[in-house]
Amino acid sequence: MTEPTASILDGFAEESRFAADNGISLRTSLRYRNMPDGLPFLEFGGKIFIPLAGARDWLNNRVKRRNPGRRAA
């Protein structure tokens, strides 16, 4: 019995699948990629792939936190 070979793209999702799995449109994914500090991506074989760990890090860096020093209005 042969062991399954790991794909070179393990940990990546094709952009259309990434968008569908995360409830965003392909257009929104494109907008995120085009931001100055945008969603990381890989172009491979004429397709766009999103590194899942990189996307998670990118999203975590965008979390907004309340400023504790600011008074409430």
SULLIN-V220084 format. One line per field, one symbol per residue. phi: phi as a letter, one per 30 degrees, with the letter a starting at -180 (. if undefined). psi: psi as a letter, one per 40 degrees, with the letter a starting at -180 (. if undefined). burial: I if it has 9 or more other ideal C-beta (glycine too) atoms within 8 Angstrom, else O. Layout:
BEGIN
phi->???
psi->???
burial->???
END
This chain:
BEGIN
phi->.cddddddcdjcbdeddedddcibddddeddddddecdedabcbiibcbcdddddddedddcdcbdddddddd
psi->hiihhiieeheihidddddddefiiddddddddeidfihiihhhfeihihhdddddddddeehiiihdehii.
burial->OOOOOOOOOOOIIIIOOIIOOOOOOOOIIOOIIOOOOIIIIIOOOOOIIIIIOIIOOIOOOOOOOOOOOOOOO
END
